[in-house]
Amino acid sequence: MTYRIASGGKQYCFASLRELLAKASPLRSGDELAGVAAQSREERVAAQACLAAVPLKRFLEELVVPYEEDEVTRLIVARHNSAAFAPVSGLTVGEFRDWLLRYETDGVVLTALAAGLTPEMVAAVSKLMGNQDLILVAAKVRIVTRFRNTLGLPGRLSVRLQPNHPTDDPRGIVASIIDGLMYGCGDAVIGINPATDSPAACAALLRLLDQMILEYEIPTQSCVLAHVTTSLRCMEAGEPVDLVFQSIAGTEAANRSFGVDLSLLGEARQAALSLKRGTLGSQVMYFETGQGSCLSAGAHHGVDQQTLEARAYAVAREFDPLLVNTVVGFIGPEYLYDGKQIIRAGLEDHFCGKLLGLPMGCDVCYTNHARADQDDMDTLLTLLGVAGCNYIMGVPGADDIMLNYQSTGFHDSHYLRQALRLRPAPEFEAWLERMNLLRAGVFLLPASPRHALLAPKSQPIPFAPKPD
């Protein structure tokens, strides 16, 4: 179908809904690299005005990635809930934006609507919204998940403790974990990106994390962010896997480039569920995404990167995850050029994920060759805190020495929790109080090396990996 509009005395024509979505998207370098971006500001405004008049029902009729070629498209079509969609089924994209911003459209209403929305619908409406609109609507939605603690409650902000080490040195990892716990980080997950994807190395890290959690009775969950097939091998070998991790994208071909498909993800989830390691819940999956992943894999089908990112959330919600994390600035300036584009993308991702019913976190980050700095990250961190982001990253010194990028540090959680009066997950907060790290909402530094977290334990942590 062709979409036309007259603007400023000029006629604009968009050959498909896919082209219209791309041309209406706020400027970013990845869309320019793909050759799908608007050629001028005037064309972008015209595309946005044209998109505002498109009925939401149109997204159920015109698919941006062909049904026959893509299992993600087939998943989106199969899972659409027409009854949940009914309250907004008669609206255009522009009217949907206005409806989302109404006082009466609260979190209860939006949670009930999630199953009736497709990723393309939420991507479309996000393109018509200012940053404050994205923040306001996302803040209405709370997505609560559970494994060994409760994440996403109102008034709470959790942190993934990310103790990566370039050689997986257990001494460096343990030092980072202790440092992060003393800062009150780690309630979302203690998650390590392994330096290698060897099952033996990953198993050693899993045992290290498991013993620390058991020894200190920490109400949290662990994850070694290995490929899903490595996690499956570890589970088959009886290793202590809490959460199964995988990077995912918005097209079948992009996921194939990651070495996964929907069937494999379902197999991994069932394997993790069979271990029954959760004490409060059974949400066992941890997914990471990022704008530009489909383009970098040559698997974008001519679709803009923000719409494809929203499609990745359809994959995530199929598997009822505990955590979803947009690693917003990690892929680099080829896809998000500067701080302005990173900030906008982070707010879009969080908004779209929340509308689709996902427990969204954000790795507020950038690479060293992007035109961004820590001031930009402070801005995005603050905006996401206001928007009700479930969790952020806690990286020693905000500088990941293994992945070589800049993120948020342990101390950033103190800024956000103080400024917005946010608290850790309730079970983790109680643990911090028992460990004398928190008193009446105020974090305390240990008075001496005799603090419980620094005291030697009777049983040493086994560092040596088992052979494959």
Salt bridges, closest charged atoms under 4 A:
GLU19 OE2 - LYS23 NZ 3.21
GLU43 OE2 - LYS23 NZ 3.19
GLU61 OE1 - ARG58 NH1 3.02
GLU62 OE1 - ARG58 NH2 3.05
ASP70 OD2 - ARG311 NH2 2.88
ASP98 OD1 - ARG97 NH1 3.07
GLU104 OE1 - ARG102 NE 3.44
GLU120 OE2 - ARG311 NH1 2.89
ASP133 OD2 - ARG97 NH2 2.93
ASP169 OD2 - ARG171 NH2 3.20
ASP187 OD2 - ARG417 NH2 3.59
ASP210 OD1 - ARG277 NH2 2.70
GLU239 OE2 - ARG207 NH1 3.11
GLU239 OE2 - LYS466 NZ 3.62
ASP242 OD2 - ARG148 NH1 2.65
ASP242 OD1 - ARG277 NE 2.64
GLU252 OE1 - ARG74 NH2 3.86
GLU252 OE2 - ARG256 NH2 3.22
GLU288 OE2 - ARG160 NH1 3.20
ASP304 OD2 - LYS127 NZ 2.85
GLU318 OE2 - ARG79 NH2 2.71
GLU334 OE2 - HIS369 NE2 3.87
GLU348 OE1 - ARG28 NH1 2.69
GLU348 OE2 - ARG344 NE 2.84
ASP412 OD1 - HIS411 NE2 3.82
GLU429 OE1 - ARG156 NH1 2.94
GLU429 OE2 - ARG423 NE 2.93
